[in-house]
Amino acid sequence: SNAGLQALARLKGVAFPDPTRTDDSSERLSRLTGIEFDHEFVREAVDDHLKNIAAFEKEDQSATADSDIKGFAHSALPKMHAHLDQAKALKL
């Protein structure tokens, strides 16, 4: 969960990104409507999940990873894979 990740980041002294900051993706999506928005939103959701899963798997498989971070990554992966499957099912 995001709350769990934020708590772990605070515990480890890592700055968590500001969730209110907009990025290029948000700007791009805000200019789209209808089916164009839907396609781009789903594409980004799938891409983001793939990137995040790769990062979490790297931590989970790392021999040198912090044990708390490794444990968090390991426990989050099943839900992340389920979310990826849901995002893929939305492809139009």
mmCIF file of the C-alpha atoms, coordinates in Angstrom:
data_MODEL
# 
_entry.id   MODEL 
# 
loop_
_atom_site.group_PDB 
_atom_site.id 
_atom_site.type_symbol 
_atom_site.label_atom_id 
_atom_site.label_alt_id 
_atom_site.label_comp_id 
_atom_site.label_asym_id 
_atom_site.label_entity_id 
_atom_site.label_seq_id 
_atom_site.pdbx_PDB_ins_code 
_atom_site.Cartn_x 
_atom_site.Cartn_y 
_atom_site.Cartn_z 
_atom_site.occupancy 
_atom_site.B_iso_or_equiv 
_atom_site.pdbx_formal_charge 
_atom_site.auth_seq_id 
_atom_site.auth_comp_id 
_atom_site.auth_asym_id 
_atom_site.auth_atom_id 
_atom_site.pdbx_PDB_model_num 
ATOM 1  C CA . SER A 1 1  ? 0.000   0.000   0.000   1.00 0.00 ? 1  SER A CA 1 
ATOM 2  C CA . ASN A 1 2  ? 1.049   3.580   -0.533  1.00 0.00 ? 2  ASN A CA 1 
ATOM 3  C CA . ALA A 1 3  ? 0.720   4.291   3.199   1.00 0.00 ? 3  ALA A CA 1 
ATOM 4  C CA . GLY A 1 4  ? 2.995   1.349   3.994   1.00 0.00 ? 4  GLY A CA 1 
ATOM 5  C CA . LEU A 1 5  ? 5.550   2.498   1.455   1.00 0.00 ? 5  LEU A CA 1 
ATOM 6  C CA . GLN A 1 6  ? 5.462   6.048   2.840   1.00 0.00 ? 6  GLN A CA 1 
ATOM 7  C CA . ALA A 1 7  ? 5.960   4.747   6.386   1.00 0.00 ? 7  ALA A CA 1 
ATOM 8  C CA . LEU A 1 8  ? 8.907   2.598   5.283   1.00 0.00 ? 8  LEU A CA 1 
ATOM 9  C CA . ALA A 1 9  ? 10.430  5.544   3.416   1.00 0.00 ? 9  ALA A CA 1 
ATOM 10 C CA . ARG A 1 10 ? 10.175  7.728   6.540   1.00 0.00 ? 10 ARG A CA 1 
ATOM 11 C CA . LEU A 1 11 ? 11.699  4.952   8.676   1.00 0.00 ? 11 LEU A CA 1 
ATOM 12 C CA . LYS A 1 12 ? 14.630  4.679   6.264   1.00 0.00 ? 12 LYS A CA 1 
ATOM 13 C CA . GLY A 1 13 ? 15.050  8.461   5.915   1.00 0.00 ? 13 GLY A CA 1 
ATOM 14 C CA . VAL A 1 14 ? 14.076  8.492   2.244   1.00 0.00 ? 14 VAL A CA 1 
ATOM 15 C CA . ALA A 1 15 ? 12.128  11.428  0.833   1.00 0.00 ? 15 ALA A CA 1 
ATOM 16 C CA . PHE A 1 16 ? 8.821   10.383  -0.694  1.00 0.00 ? 16 PHE A CA 1 
ATOM 17 C CA . PRO A 1 17 ? 7.800   12.260  -3.877  1.00 0.00 ? 17 PRO A CA 1 
ATOM 18 C CA . ASP A 1 18 ? 5.133   14.953  -3.561  1.00 0.00 ? 18 ASP A CA 1 
ATOM 19 C CA . PRO A 1 19 ? 1.878   13.341  -4.796  1.00 0.00 ? 19 PRO A CA 1 
ATOM 20 C CA . THR A 1 20 ? 0.380   16.719  -5.701  1.00 0.00 ? 20 THR A CA 1 
ATOM 21 C CA . ARG A 1 21 ? 3.061   17.468  -8.302  1.00 0.00 ? 21 ARG A CA 1 
ATOM 22 C CA . THR A 1 22 ? 1.916   16.998  -11.857 1.00 0.00 ? 22 THR A CA 1 
ATOM 23 C CA . ASP A 1 23 ? 4.066   15.350  -14.466 1.00 0.00 ? 23 ASP A CA 1 
ATOM 24 C CA . ASP A 1 24 ? 4.178   15.236  -18.256 1.00 0.00 ? 24 ASP A CA 1 
ATOM 25 C CA . SER A 1 25 ? 1.787   12.304  -18.258 1.00 0.00 ? 25 SER A CA 1 
ATOM 26 C CA . SER A 1 26 ? -0.875  14.224  -16.346 1.00 0.00 ? 26 SER A CA 1 
ATOM 27 C CA . GLU A 1 27 ? -0.481  17.186  -18.656 1.00 0.00 ? 27 GLU A CA 1 
ATOM 28 C CA . ARG A 1 28 ? -0.765  14.977  -21.746 1.00 0.00 ? 28 ARG A CA 1 
ATOM 29 C CA . LEU A 1 29 ? -3.807  13.116  -20.429 1.00 0.00 ? 29 LEU A CA 1 
ATOM 30 C CA . SER A 1 30 ? -5.558  16.359  -19.528 1.00 0.00 ? 30 SER A CA 1 
ATOM 31 C CA . ARG A 1 31 ? -5.556  17.336  -23.227 1.00 0.00 ? 31 ARG A CA 1 
ATOM 32 C CA . LEU A 1 32 ? -7.195  14.094  -24.384 1.00 0.00 ? 32 LEU A CA 1 
ATOM 33 C CA . THR A 1 33 ? -10.853 13.131  -24.415 1.00 0.00 ? 33 THR A CA 1 
ATOM 34 C CA . GLY A 1 34 ? -13.008 10.131  -25.152 1.00 0.00 ? 34 GLY A CA 1 
ATOM 35 C CA . ILE A 1 35 ? -11.465 7.023   -26.618 1.00 0.00 ? 35 ILE A CA 1 
ATOM 36 C CA . GLU A 1 36 ? -8.070  8.740   -27.057 1.00 0.00 ? 36 GLU A CA 1 
ATOM 37 C CA . PHE A 1 37 ? -7.956  9.379   -23.303 1.00 0.00 ? 37 PHE A CA 1 
ATOM 38 C CA . ASP A 1 38 ? -9.046  5.824   -22.555 1.00 0.00 ? 38 ASP A CA 1 
ATOM 39 C CA . HIS A 1 39 ? -6.359  4.274   -24.771 1.00 0.00 ? 39 HIS A CA 1 
ATOM 40 C CA . GLU A 1 40 ? -3.571  6.471   -23.411 1.00 0.00 ? 40 GLU A CA 1 
ATOM 41 C CA . PHE A 1 41 ? -4.658  6.007   -19.796 1.00 0.00 ? 41 PHE A CA 1 
ATOM 42 C CA . VAL A 1 42 ? -4.642  2.211   -20.119 1.00 0.00 ? 42 VAL A CA 1 
ATOM 43 C CA . ARG A 1 43 ? -1.328  2.218   -21.997 1.00 0.00 ? 43 ARG A CA 1 
ATOM 44 C CA . GLU A 1 44 ? 0.286   4.314   -19.261 1.00 0.00 ? 44 GLU A CA 1 
ATOM 45 C CA . ALA A 1 45 ? -1.233  2.167   -16.513 1.00 0.00 ? 45 ALA A CA 1 
ATOM 46 C CA . VAL A 1 46 ? 0.239   -0.989  -18.052 1.00 0.00 ? 46 VAL A CA 1 
ATOM 47 C CA . ASP A 1 47 ? 3.640   0.649   -18.682 1.00 0.00 ? 47 ASP A CA 1 
ATOM 48 C CA . ASP A 1 48 ? 3.789   2.064   -15.143 1.00 0.00 ? 48 ASP A CA 1 
ATOM 49 C CA . HIS A 1 49 ? 2.910   -1.278  -13.593 1.00 0.00 ? 49 HIS A CA 1 
ATOM 50 C CA . LEU A 1 50 ? 5.576   -3.048  -15.662 1.00 0.00 ? 50 LEU A CA 1 
ATOM 51 C CA . LYS A 1 51 ? 8.234   -0.524  -14.565 1.00 0.00 ? 51 LYS A CA 1 
ATOM 52 C CA . ASN A 1 52 ? 7.207   -0.709  -10.906 1.00 0.00 ? 52 ASN A CA 1 
ATOM 53 C CA . ILE A 1 53 ? 7.091   -4.498  -10.902 1.00 0.00 ? 53 ILE A CA 1 
ATOM 54 C CA . ALA A 1 54 ? 10.592  -4.633  -12.406 1.00 0.00 ? 54 ALA A CA 1 
ATOM 55 C CA . ALA A 1 55 ? 11.918  -2.329  -9.679  1.00 0.00 ? 55 ALA A CA 1 
ATOM 56 C CA . PHE A 1 56 ? 10.218  -4.314  -6.900  1.00 0.00 ? 56 PHE A CA 1 
ATOM 57 C CA . GLU A 1 57 ? 11.430  -7.626  -8.337  1.00 0.00 ? 57 GLU A CA 1 
ATOM 58 C CA . LYS A 1 58 ? 14.970  -6.253  -8.447  1.00 0.00 ? 58 LYS A CA 1 
ATOM 59 C CA . GLU A 1 59 ? 14.776  -5.416  -4.728  1.00 0.00 ? 59 GLU A CA 1 
ATOM 60 C CA . ASP A 1 60 ? 13.112  -8.728  -3.911  1.00 0.00 ? 60 ASP A CA 1 
ATOM 61 C CA . GLN A 1 61 ? 15.877  -10.681 -5.660  1.00 0.00 ? 61 GLN A CA 1 
ATOM 62 C CA . SER A 1 62 ? 18.772  -8.547  -4.439  1.00 0.00 ? 62 SER A CA 1 
ATOM 63 C CA . ALA A 1 63 ? 21.209  -10.215 -2.075  1.00 0.00 ? 63 ALA A CA 1 
ATOM 64 C CA . THR A 1 64 ? 22.288  -6.834  -0.715  1.00 0.00 ? 64 THR A CA 1 
ATOM 65 C CA . ALA A 1 65 ? 18.872  -5.188  -0.295  1.00 0.00 ? 65 ALA A CA 1 
ATOM 66 C CA . ASP A 1 66 ? 17.807  -3.839  3.072   1.00 0.00 ? 66 ASP A CA 1 
ATOM 67 C CA . SER A 1 67 ? 15.711  -6.597  4.694   1.00 0.00 ? 67 SER A CA 1 
ATOM 68 C CA . ASP A 1 68 ? 12.757  -4.266  5.416   1.00 0.00 ? 68 ASP A CA 1 
ATOM 69 C CA . ILE A 1 69 ? 12.700  -2.988  1.846   1.00 0.00 ? 69 ILE A CA 1 
ATOM 70 C CA . LYS A 1 70 ? 13.142  -6.492  0.451   1.00 0.00 ? 70 LYS A CA 1 
ATOM 71 C CA . GLY A 1 71 ? 10.266  -7.740  2.613   1.00 0.00 ? 71 GLY A CA 1 
ATOM 72 C CA . PHE A 1 72 ? 8.004   -4.893  1.535   1.00 0.00 ? 72 PHE A CA 1 
ATOM 73 C CA . ALA A 1 73 ? 8.813   -5.504  -2.125  1.00 0.00 ? 73 ALA A CA 1 
ATOM 74 C CA . HIS A 1 74 ? 8.178   -9.239  -1.759  1.00 0.00 ? 74 HIS A CA 1 
ATOM 75 C CA . SER A 1 75 ? 4.819   -8.748  -0.054  1.00 0.00 ? 75 SER A CA 1 
ATOM 76 C CA . ALA A 1 76 ? 3.655   -6.120  -2.571  1.00 0.00 ? 76 ALA A CA 1 
ATOM 77 C CA . LEU A 1 77 ? 4.452   -8.071  -5.735  1.00 0.00 ? 77 LEU A CA 1 
ATOM 78 C CA . PRO A 1 78 ? 1.371   -10.339 -5.834  1.00 0.00 ? 78 PRO A CA 1 
ATOM 79 C CA . LYS A 1 79 ? -0.982  -7.365  -5.616  1.00 0.00 ? 79 LYS A CA 1 
ATOM 80 C CA . MET A 1 80 ? 1.071   -5.466  -8.198  1.00 0.00 ? 80 MET A CA 1 
ATOM 81 C CA . HIS A 1 81 ? 0.820   -8.408  -10.616 1.00 0.00 ? 81 HIS A CA 1 
ATOM 82 C CA . ALA A 1 82 ? -2.935  -8.577  -10.022 1.00 0.00 ? 82 ALA A CA 1 
ATOM 83 C CA . HIS A 1 83 ? -3.256  -4.855  -10.767 1.00 0.00 ? 83 HIS A CA 1 
ATOM 84 C CA . LEU A 1 84 ? -1.218  -5.305  -13.951 1.00 0.00 ? 84 LEU A CA 1 
ATOM 85 C CA . ASP A 1 85 ? -3.546  -8.089  -15.061 1.00 0.00 ? 85 ASP A CA 1 
ATOM 86 C CA . GLN A 1 86 ? -6.536  -5.817  -14.413 1.00 0.00 ? 86 GLN A CA 1 
ATOM 87 C CA . ALA A 1 87 ? -4.954  -2.987  -16.391 1.00 0.00 ? 87 ALA A CA 1 
ATOM 88 C CA . LYS A 1 88 ? -4.189  -5.334  -19.291 1.00 0.00 ? 88 LYS A CA 1 
ATOM 89 C CA . ALA A 1 89 ? -7.807  -6.532  -19.261 1.00 0.00 ? 89 ALA A CA 1 
ATOM 90 C CA . LEU A 1 90 ? -8.892  -2.928  -19.889 1.00 0.00 ? 90 LEU A CA 1 
ATOM 91 C CA . LYS A 1 91 ? -7.071  -2.699  -23.215 1.00 0.00 ? 91 LYS A CA 1 
ATOM 92 C CA . LEU A 1 92 ? -9.549  -1.460  -25.732 1.00 0.00 ? 92 LEU A CA 1 
# 
